[in-house]
Amino acid sequence: MFIATLAGIFNLKDLPEEYSSFVQYKASLEKRDIEDNDEIAILAIQGTESYHVLFLKAYNNIREIEDELKLADAKINHTSLSILEGHL
């Protein structure tokens, strides 16, 4: 199982370029329109060069995020979990 660590929480308008392709890919998978002020969490997947994207307004609680990560064979670390809880 991979460990996911929070790389940052950004609004689309402030999103660093290095994460852009990951965000666009996830948005297309979910058929989601992203607005400039939407909060987007970027999780770095340790041991890989990949990121997991979370559109925070899509989640009602932290359990939904944990369940999604479990499907990707990942688990979020405690510090990242605590930070995300404050944004839901």
Sequence and secondary structure as in RCSB ss.txt:
>XXXX:A:sequence
MFIATLAGIFNLKDLPEEYSSFVQYKASLEKRDIEDNDEIAILAIQGTESYHVLFLKAYNNIREIEDELKLADAK
INHTSLSILEGHL
>XXXX:A:secstr
 EEEEEEEEEEGGG  HHHHHHHHHHHHHTT    TT EEEEEEETTSS EEEEEGGG SSHHHHHHHHHHTTEE
E HHHHHHHHTT 
